[in-house]
Amino acid sequence: MSTGRAQETQTAIVRHLDHMRFQRRSPGTIVARRRALARMAAIFPVPLLDATAADLLAWHAGLSRLTPGAAANYVRHAAVF
């Protein structure tokens, strides 16, 4: 990942979390979103902003090891980002 694109992705995440604060989301929800995005970023072979449909499908398939509720939470976090 290029340094510029890595910074752009990090900036997008920070702005997203700031927007959640503006919307008065709970601190726990914001922390959960930050952690979920960090976990996703560690898994994808590209920056989150560059993830393709194939990347997302592979990630989603990997959620099968989780409980249905936990998998649904990850999907929700990804969908709103």
PEFENQUI-V556087 format. One line per field, one symbol per residue. ss: DSSP state (@ for helix, = for strand, . for the rest). phi: phi as a letter, one per 30 degrees, with the letter a starting at -180 (. if undefined). psi: psi as a letter, one per 30 degrees, with the letter a starting at -180 (. if undefined). Layout:
ss->???
phi->???
psi->???
This chain:
ss->..@@@@@@@@@@@@@@@@@@@@....@@@@@@@@@@@@@@@@@....@@@..@@@@@@@@@@@@@..@@@@@@@@@@@@@.
phi->.ddddddddddddedddddddediddeddddddeddddddddcddbeedcdceddddddddddddcdeddddddddedddd
psi->kleeeeeeeeeeeeeeeeeeeeghlleeeeeeeeeeeeeeefekfllefgkleeeeeeeeefffflleeeeeeeeeeeef.
